[in-house]
Amino acid sequence: MNAREPAFVSQSRSARLRQMLVSNELEFMMEAHNGLSARIVREAGFKAIWGSGLAISAQFGVRDNNEASWTQVVDTLEFMADASDLPILLDGDTGYGNFNNVRRLVRKLEQRGIAGVCIEDKQFPKTNSFINGEAQPLADMDEFCGKIKAGKDSQTDENFSIVARVEALIAGWGMDEALRRAEAYRRAGADAILIHSKLSRPDEILEFAREWAGRGPLVIVPTKYYSTPTEVFREAGISTVIWANHLIRAATSAMQAVAKEIHTSETLVNVEDSIAAVNEIFRLQDADEYSEAEDRYLSSGRAAGSAVVLAASRGKGLEAVTEDRPKVMLPIAGKPLLRWLVDAFKKQGVNDITVVGGYRADAIDTAGIRLVVNEQHAQTGELASLACALDKLTGDTVISYGDLLFRSYILRDLVESEAEFSVVVDSSLTDTENASVRDFAWCSAADDRGLFGTKVVLRHVASSEEQSSAFAAQAPHGRWMGLLNVRGAGRERLQAVMHELQARDDFASLDMPALLNALIAAGESIEVQYVHGHWRGVNDLDDFRRAGDFAHAQAPFATAVGVDGNAAHGGAQ
């Protein structure tokens, strides 16, 4: 970047185009024909865009004979202007009609932030200059001067540029006629002259430039004489070079080759590595900006941005049905247990889902999820699995056991909580005599089953085998269901507590209750959302059989223990 570029960029688009036209340096414009190509031109480093009539008509699939209406062209330019902050010079053909059409065109272009228009002295409707150019009639010179004057009188932006394209050399009218017309157009108010030639050598252009002698900015389109060294144009005093149609041509040849290969081979394997990745298209579409805006405008008080599902275990008591798959891939009412959970998250707008696999992770369906693997799952507990996904906690996040089924309102209410930490506790499960049940929870108050209860916070969570806790003599208030929601600044504090736990010698054996208790010990307030049934964990064969009934029922109220949730939970890892 040179010293003048920051100031250049701060100017309006029309001012930047005007500066390029009158610059003492040779300037360059690259063709674009839609929003995507406009963004590519900007990223390549060009300072301006040529809105090519040939390219825009081609991307519509019509001929360059004014078959695309001027309103369709202007609509395309609006997408290009939105996608790139570069000045755009439109290839405006003949102005799409007489002087009145030019006046309206200029006003509409200014409204859309287009920096200028180039009009050519042929008759409407035009035909591309390289198609039998000598047989194409030229416009009356005085009439064309009237178009230029009408356009200049109509502009409200003093820097909007009108470039007059001289077709006399293309039409075979000779050098004298080309010079005569160019001078008349300059006097009529044209901001620059575009001189066009179809020869494969630059002889006509260089002769015109010598005779023109710098009377005004001179623009060229070296499509035919492309082998001419660019330095020749500098020495000739050319103002601006337009690379007029090369992106549409490059895209065409690439699409033809790829389409033919896929049709012939009936597979994508031969082309995938040679074409742009889907993520590159997302990047050019500025998808990251949308994600940032979504976080800014949608996340507060609504849905968590992501989820981490702990699904590394085979499942104790399920060995008979998990020989070739982990517990989370067991079929429940026609679809895998994990899919029920993923669908539940997506229903609440939680679409960024990381699943921590372990046992037979190769059998986990990765559709709609990101899979990470705890390679030490057989020797470690739940926190070791969570540690594998710790860097995936980049926003509001739900951490979940992987073997849960639940009514949709449970997750909805959890992710809508404003608390930095919140958990779901089932107040219907308080029987500590049931040795198969774990994750009992003690809270600041019992569930009063009221619609608008007071704020309740978690005091302690214990596994069924815990005996030494000071809470063991007290009846628990329920059972933690296996869902933890982390919002805002709570994420960094959870990560900090995790790092402290990782320094312990017994970290490999720690489970999720250890994390919850460590957060409480660190002074964090973990809000409790009470439920009374309406969920099920899948821990053994009996749970597995009953899970199908739960999934099918979708009843609004708990009607039986066997359907609505008093199931044991042996951990998810």
C-alpha positions in Angstrom: 0.0 0.0 0.0 1.5 3.4 -1.0 1.2 6.5 1.0 -1.7 8.0 -0.9 -4.0 5.0 -0.7 -5.6 5.6 2.8 -6.8 9.0 1.7 -7.8 7.6 -1.7 -10.1 5.0 0.0 -11.7 7.7 2.3 -13.0 9.5 -0.8 -16.3 8.8 -2.4 -16.4 6.2 -5.1 -17.1 8.7 -7.8 -14.2 10.9 -6.6 -11.9 7.9 -6.6 -12.9 7.0 -10.2 -12.4 10.6 -11.3 -8.9 10.6 -9.7 -8.0 7.5 -11.5 -9.1 8.9 -14.8 -7.0 12.1 -14.4 -4.0 10.4 -12.7 -0.6 10.8 -14.2 0.0 7.1 -13.4 -1.4 4.3 -15.5 -4.5 2.9 -13.7 -6.3 -0.5 -14.1 -9.9 -1.7 -13.8 -11.0 -5.3 -13.7 -14.3 -6.7 -15.0 -16.9 -8.0 -12.6 -20.4 -9.2 -13.3 -22.0 -9.9 -10.0 -21.5 -9.5 -6.2 -19.1 -12.4 -5.9 -16.8 -11.4 -8.7 -16.9 -7.8 -7.4 -15.6 -9.0 -4.1 -12.9 -11.0 -5.8 -11.8 -8.0 -7.8 -11.5 -6.0 -4.5 -9.5 -8.8 -2.8 -7.1 -9.0 -5.8 -6.1 -5.4 -5.1 -7.8 -3.5 -8.0 -8.9 0.0 -7.3 -12.0 0.0 -9.6 -14.5 -2.3 -11.3 -15.6 -2.4 -15.0 -19.2 -3.4 -15.1 -18.9 -5.2 -18.4 -22.0 -5.3 -20.6 -20.7 -8.5 -22.2 -20.1 -10.2 -18.8 -23.4 -9.1 -17.2 -25.4 -10.2 -20.2 -23.5 -13.5 -20.3 -24.2 -14.3 -16.6 -27.9 -13.8 -17.4 -27.4 -16.2 -20.3 -28.5 -13.7 -23.0 -26.7 -12.0 -25.9 -24.8 -8.8 -25.6 -27.5 -7.0 -27.8 -29.3 -5.1 -25.0 -31.4 -8.3 -24.4 -30.9 -7.7 -20.7 -32.9 -4.5 -19.8 -31.2 -1.6 -18.3 -33.1 -2.1 -15.0 -31.8 -5.6 -14.8 -28.3 -4.3 -15.3 -28.7 -1.7 -12.6 -30.1 -4.2 -10.2 -27.0 -6.3 -10.7 -24.8 -3.3 -10.1 -26.5 -2.8 -6.8 -25.4 -6.2 -5.6 -21.9 -5.4 -6.9 -21.8 -2.1 -5.1 -23.0 -3.8 -1.8 -20.3 -6.5 -2.1 -17.4 -4.1 -2.7 -16.6 -0.6 -1.8 -14.7 -0.1 -5.1 -15.9 2.5 -7.7 -17.7 0.9 -10.6 -17.7 2.2 -14.1 -20.6 0.7 -16.0 -20.4 -0.4 -19.6 -23.6 1.4 -20.5 -23.7 0.4 -24.1 -25.4 3.2 -26.1 -27.2 4.6 -23.0 -30.2 2.3 -23.6 -31.9 4.8 -25.9 -31.9 8.5 -26.6 -30.9 11.5 -24.5 -33.9 10.9 -22.1 -32.9 7.3 -21.4 -29.4 8.6 -20.6 -30.7 11.2 -18.1 -32.7 8.6 -16.3 -29.8 6.1 -16.3 -27.4 8.6 -14.7 -29.9 9.4 -12.0 -30.5 5.7 -11.2 -26.8 4.9 -11.2 -26.0 7.8 -8.8 -28.8 6.5 -6.4 -27.0 3.2 -6.2 -23.5 4.6 -5.7 -22.2 3.8 -9.1 -19.2 6.1 -10.0 -19.6 6.5 -13.7 -20.9 5.2 -17.0 -19.3 4.6 -20.4 -21.6 5.0 -23.4 -20.6 4.2 -27.0 -21.5 6.0 -30.3 -23.4 3.2 -31.9 -27.1 2.8 -32.5 -29.6 1.2 -30.1 -29.9 -1.7 -29.7 -26.2 -2.4 -29.9 -24.3 -5.5 -30.8 -20.9 -6.4 -29.3 -18.1 -4.7 -31.2 -16.3 -7.9 -32.0 -19.3 -9.4 -33.9 -19.1 -8.1 -37.5 -18.1 -4.7 -36.2 -17.6 -3.0 -39.6 -21.2 -3.6 -40.6 -22.5 -1.9 -37.5 -23.8 1.7 -38.0 -22.5 4.5 -35.9 -24.7 7.0 -34.2 -25.0 10.5 -35.5 -22.2 12.5 -33.9 -24.3 15.5 -32.9 -27.0 13.2 -31.5 -24.4 11.4 -29.4 -23.0 14.7 -28.1 -26.6 15.5 -27.0 -26.6 12.3 -25.0 -23.3 13.3 -23.3 -24.7 16.8 -22.5 -27.9 15.3 -21.2 -26.1 12.9 -18.9 -23.8 15.6 -17.5 -26.7 18.0 -16.9 -28.5 15.3 -15.0 -25.8 14.3 -12.6 -26.1 15.6 -9.0 -22.6 14.3 -8.0 -20.0 16.6 -9.4 -17.5 13.6 -9.6 -19.8 11.3 -11.5 -18.0 10.4 -14.7 -19.2 9.9 -18.2 -16.8 8.2 -20.5 -17.4 8.4 -24.3 -16.5 5.3 -26.2 -15.4 5.9 -29.8 -16.3 3.0 -32.2 -15.0 4.6 -35.5 -11.9 2.3 -35.7 -14.0 -0.8 -35.0 -16.5 0.2 -37.7 -13.8 0.9 -40.2 -14.4 4.7 -40.5 -10.7 5.5 -40.1 -8.4 7.5 -37.8 -9.6 11.0 -38.8 -13.2 10.2 -38.0 -12.2 8.7 -34.7 -10.2 11.8 -33.7 -13.0 14.1 -34.9 -15.6 12.3 -32.9 -13.4 12.1 -29.8 -12.8 15.9 -29.9 -16.5 16.6 -30.3 -17.3 14.3 -27.3 -14.7 16.0 -25.2 -16.2 19.4 -26.0 -19.7 18.0 -25.1 -18.4 17.3 -21.6 -17.1 13.7 -21.6 -14.8 13.2 -18.7 -12.7 10.7 -20.7 -12.5 9.0 -24.1 -12.4 5.3 -24.6 -10.8 4.4 -27.9 -11.5 0.9 -29.1 -9.8 -1.4 -31.6 -10.2 -5.0 -32.7 -6.7 -5.4 -34.2 -4.4 -7.9 -32.6 -1.7 -5.2 -32.5 -1.9 -1.8 -30.7 -0.9 0.2 -33.8 -4.3 2.0 -34.1 -4.4 2.8 -30.4 -0.9 4.1 -30.3 -1.4 6.3 -33.4 -4.6 7.7 -31.9 -2.8 8.4 -28.6 -0.1 10.4 -30.4 -2.7 12.4 -32.4 -4.8 12.9 -29.3 -1.8 14.5 -27.6 -3.2 14.4 -24.0 -6.3 16.5 -24.7 -8.1 14.5 -22.0 -8.0 11.1 -20.2 -7.7 8.2 -22.6 -9.1 4.7 -21.7 -8.3 1.5 -23.6 -9.5 -2.1 -23.6 -6.7 -4.3 -24.9 -8.8 -7.5 -25.2 -7.5 -8.2 -28.8 -4.0 -6.8 -28.5 -3.4 -8.5 -25.1 0.2 -9.4 -25.8 1.3 -5.8 -25.9 3.7 -5.0 -23.0 1.9 -2.8 -20.4 4.9 -0.4 -20.4 3.9 0.5 -24.0 0.6 1.9 -22.7 2.4 3.9 -20.0 4.8 5.5 -22.6 1.8 6.3 -24.8 0.2 8.4 -22.1 -2.8 6.1 -21.6 -4.8 6.9 -18.5 -6.6 3.7 -17.7 -6.5 0.1 -18.9 -9.7 -2.0 -18.6 -9.3 -5.8 -18.4 -12.8 -6.2 -19.8 -14.1 -9.8 -19.6 -11.6 -12.1 -18.2 -13.4 -13.2 -15.0 -16.5 -14.3 -16.8 -14.3 -16.1 -19.3 -12.3 -17.8 -16.6 -15.4 -18.8 -14.7 -16.9 -20.2 -18.0 -14.0 -22.4 -18.8 -13.8 -23.7 -15.3 -17.5 -24.5 -15.1 -17.4 -26.3 -18.4 -14.5 -28.5 -17.4 -15.9 -29.4 -14.0 -19.4 -30.1 -15.4 -18.0 -32.3 -18.1 -15.8 -34.2 -15.6 -18.6 -34.8 -13.1 -21.0 -35.9 -15.9 -18.4 -38.3 -17.3 -17.1 -39.8 -14.1 -20.3 -39.7 -12.1 -18.3 -38.8 -9.0 -17.0 -35.7 -7.2 -13.7 -37.2 -6.1 -11.8 -36.0 -9.2 -12.8 -32.3 -8.9 -13.2 -31.6 -5.2 -9.5 -30.8 -4.6 -9.2 -28.4 -7.6 -12.2 -26.2 -6.9 -12.9 -23.6 -4.2 -13.9 -25.1 -0.9 -17.4 -24.4 0.3 -15.9 -22.4 3.2 -14.2 -20.1 0.7 -17.6 -19.3 -0.8 -18.9 -18.6 2.8 -15.9 -16.3 3.4 -16.6 -14.4 0.2 -20.2 -14.1 1.2 -19.0 -12.5 4.5 -20.7 -15.3 6.5 -18.5 -14.4 9.5 -20.0 -10.9 9.7 -23.4 -12.5 9.9 -22.4 -14.8 12.7 -21.0 -11.8 14.6 -24.2 -9.9 14.1 -26.2 -12.9 15.1 -24.3 -13.1 18.4 -24.8 -9.4 18.9 -28.5 -9.2 18.1 -29.9 -12.6 18.8 -28.0 -14.3 21.5 -29.0 -12.2 24.5 -31.8 -13.9 26.4 -32.5 -16.3 23.7 -30.7 -19.4 22.5 -27.2 -20.7 23.4 -24.8 -20.5 20.6 -23.3 -24.0 20.9 -23.4 -27.3 22.7 -20.9 -29.9 23.9 -22.3 -33.4 24.2 -20.3 -35.9 26.3 -20.7 -39.2 24.5 -17.5 -41.2 25.0 -18.9 -44.2 26.9 -20.0 -47.6 25.7 -22.5 -47.7 28.5 -22.4 -50.0 31.5 -25.2 -52.6 31.4 -25.5 -52.1 27.7 -22.7 -54.3 26.5 -25.1 -56.7 24.8 -26.2 -54.0 22.3 -23.1 -51.8 22.0 -20.5 -54.2 20.6 -20.3 -52.3 17.3 -21.5 -48.8 18.4 -21.4 -46.5 21.4 -24.4 -46.0 23.5 -25.4 -42.7 21.8 -25.9 -44.6 18.5 -28.5 -47.0 19.9 -31.8 -46.7 18.0 -34.6 -45.1 19.9 -38.0 -45.2 18.1 -36.4 -45.3 14.7 -33.4 -43.0 15.1 -30.2 -42.9 17.1 -30.2 -41.6 20.7 -27.7 -38.9 19.7 -30.0 -37.7 16.8 -32.8 -37.1 19.3 -30.5 -34.9 21.3 -29.0 -33.1 18.3 -32.5 -32.4 16.9 -33.6 -31.0 20.3 -30.7 -28.6 20.3 -31.3 -27.5 16.7 -35.0 -26.9 17.5 -33.9 -24.3 20.1 -31.4 -22.6 17.7 -28.4 -24.3 19.1 -26.7 -25.3 15.8 -23.0 -25.4 16.7 -22.7 -28.9 18.3 -19.5 -30.6 19.4 -19.8 -34.3 20.3 -17.0 -35.9 22.4 -16.8 -39.5 21.3 -14.6 -42.3 22.6 -15.7 -45.9 22.4 -16.4 -46.7 18.7 -16.3 -43.1 17.8 -16.0 -44.2 14.2 -19.6 -45.4 14.3 -20.9 -41.9 15.3 -23.0 -40.2 12.7 -21.3 -36.8 12.2 -24.1 -35.1 10.3 -24.8 -31.7 11.8 -22.1 -32.0 14.4 -18.4 -31.6 15.0 -16.8 -34.8 16.4 -13.7 -34.8 18.8 -12.4 -37.9 20.3 -11.2 -38.7 23.9 -8.6 -41.3 23.0 -8.2 -42.2 26.7 -12.0 -42.7 27.3 -11.5 -46.2 28.8 -9.2 -44.8 31.6 -10.8 -41.4 32.2 -14.0 -39.8 33.3 -16.3 -37.1 32.1 -14.1 -34.1 32.7 -11.3 -35.6 30.6 -13.8 -35.8 27.8 -15.0 -32.2 28.4 -11.3 -31.1 28.3 -11.1 -32.4 24.8 -13.7 -29.9 23.7 -12.7 -27.0 26.0 -11.6 -24.8 23.1 -15.0 -25.3 21.5 -16.6 -23.2 24.2 -16.5 -20.0 22.2 -19.9 -18.5 23.3 -23.0 -19.4 25.3 -22.8 -23.2 25.6 -24.9 -26.0 26.8 -22.9 -29.0 28.2 -24.9 -32.2 28.1 -24.7 -35.8 28.8 -25.1 -37.8 25.6 -27.8 -40.2 26.7 -30.7 -37.9 27.4 -34.3 -37.7 26.1 -36.4 -34.8 27.3 -39.4 -32.6 26.6 -38.5 -29.6 24.5 -39.5 -27.0 27.1 -36.7 -28.2 29.4 -33.9 -27.1 27.0 -35.9 -24.0 25.9 -36.1 -22.7 29.4 -32.5 -23.6 30.1 -31.0 -21.6 27.2 -33.3 -18.7 27.8 -32.0 -18.3 31.4 -30.1 -15.0 32.0 -27.8 -16.7 34.6 -24.2 -17.2 33.7 -24.5 -20.8 35.1 -27.7 -22.7 35.2 -28.7 -26.4 35.6 -31.8 -28.6 35.4 -32.7 -30.5 38.6 -35.5 -33.1 38.6 -37.3 -32.7 42.0 -39.2 -36.0 41.6 -36.0 -38.0 42.1 -34.9 -37.9 45.7 -34.6 -41.6 46.7 -31.0 -42.0 47.8 -31.7 -45.7 48.6 -31.7 -46.4 44.9 -28.0 -47.3 44.4 -28.3 -47.1 40.6 -29.2 -43.4 40.7 -26.4 -40.7 40.8 -26.0 -36.9 40.5 -28.2 -36.1 43.5 -28.5 -32.3 44.0 -28.8 -30.1 47.1 -30.1 -26.6 46.4 -30.8 -23.4 48.4 -34.6 -24.3 48.5 -36.9 -27.1 47.6 -39.1 -27.2 44.5 -42.4 -25.6 45.6 -43.9 -26.5 42.2 -45.0 -22.9 41.9 -45.1 -21.1 38.6 -43.2 -18.1 39.8 -40.8 -19.5 42.5 -38.0 -17.6 44.1 -34.5 -17.9 42.7 -32.9 -21.2 43.7 -29.2 -21.9 43.4 -27.2 -25.2 43.5 -25.3 -26.0 46.7 -23.8 -29.5 45.9 -24.1 -32.4 43.5 -23.0 -35.9 44.5 -22.7 -39.3 42.8 -24.5 -42.2 44.4 -21.2 -43.6 45.8 -20.3 -40.4 47.6 -20.5 -41.0 51.4 -18.3 -38.4 53.0 -20.0 -35.2 51.9 -21.4 -33.0 54.5 -24.7 -33.1 52.6 -25.0 -36.9 52.9 -27.1 -36.5 56.1 -29.6 -34.3 54.4 -32.2 -35.3 51.9 -31.4 -34.1 48.4 -33.8 -31.7 46.6 -33.6 -33.7 43.4 -31.3 -35.1 40.8 -29.2 -33.1 38.4 -30.4 -34.1 35.0 -27.1 -33.7 33.1 -27.6 -30.3 31.5 -25.4 -27.3 32.3 -25.8 -23.9 30.5 -22.9 -21.4 30.5 -23.5 -17.9 29.4 -21.4 -14.8 28.8 -18.4 -14.3 31.1 -19.2 -17.6 32.8 -17.5 -19.4 30.0 -14.0 -18.0 30.8 -14.5 -18.7 34.5 -15.6 -22.3 33.8 -12.4 -22.8 31.7 -10.3 -21.4 34.5 -11.8 -23.8 37.0 -11.3 -26.6 34.5 -7.6 -25.7 34.2 -7.3 -25.9 38.0 -8.9 -29.3 38.1 -6.6 -30.6 35.4 -3.7 -29.9 37.7 -5.1 -32.4 40.3 -3.6 -35.9 40.4 -7.1 -37.4 40.3 -8.3 -35.4 37.3 -8.6 -38.5 35.1 -11.3 -39.9 37.4 -13.3 -36.7 37.9 -16.9 -36.4 36.7 -19.2 -33.5 35.9 -20.4 -33.2 39.6 -16.8 -32.4 40.5 -16.8 -29.5 38.1 -20.1 -28.2 39.4 -18.9 -28.4 43.0 -15.6 -26.7 42.1 -17.5 -23.8 40.5 -19.6 -23.5 43.7 -16.4 -23.6 45.8 -15.0 -20.8 43.6 -18.0 -18.6 44.5 -20.0 -19.1 41.4 -23.8 -18.9 41.6 -25.4 -21.8 39.6 -29.2 -21.2 39.2 -31.5 -24.2 39.3 -34.3 -24.8 36.9 -36.6 -27.4 38.5 -38.5 -30.0 36.5 -40.7 -32.9 37.7 -40.1 -35.8 35.3 -40.5 -35.3 31.6 -37.1 -36.7 30.7 -35.2 -40.0 30.6 -31.6 -41.2 30.7 -30.6 -44.4 29.0 -28.2 -46.4 31.2 -29.2 -50.0 31.0 -31.3 -52.4 29.0 -34.4 -51.6 30.9 -33.9 -47.9 30.2 -33.2 -48.7 26.6 -36.5 -50.5 26.2 -38.5 -47.8 27.9 -36.8 -45.0 26.0 -38.8 -45.9 22.9 -42.0 -45.5 24.8 -40.9 -42.0 26.0 -39.9 -40.9 22.5 -43.2 -42.0 21.0 -45.4 -40.7 23.7 -44.6 -37.0 23.8 -47.2 -36.6 26.5 -47.6 -33.1 28.0 -47.5 -34.4 31.6 -45.7 -37.1 33.5 -48.1 -40.0 33.7 -45.9 -42.9 34.9 -42.5 -43.4 36.2 -41.7 -45.8 33.3 -42.4 -43.0 30.8 -41.5 -39.7 32.3 -38.2 -40.0 33.8 -37.2 -41.8 37.0 -34.4 -43.5 35.2 -30.9 -44.2 36.4 -27.9 -42.4 35.0 -24.5 -44.0 35.0 -22.6 -41.2 33.4 -21.9 -40.1 29.9 -18.1 -39.4 29.9 
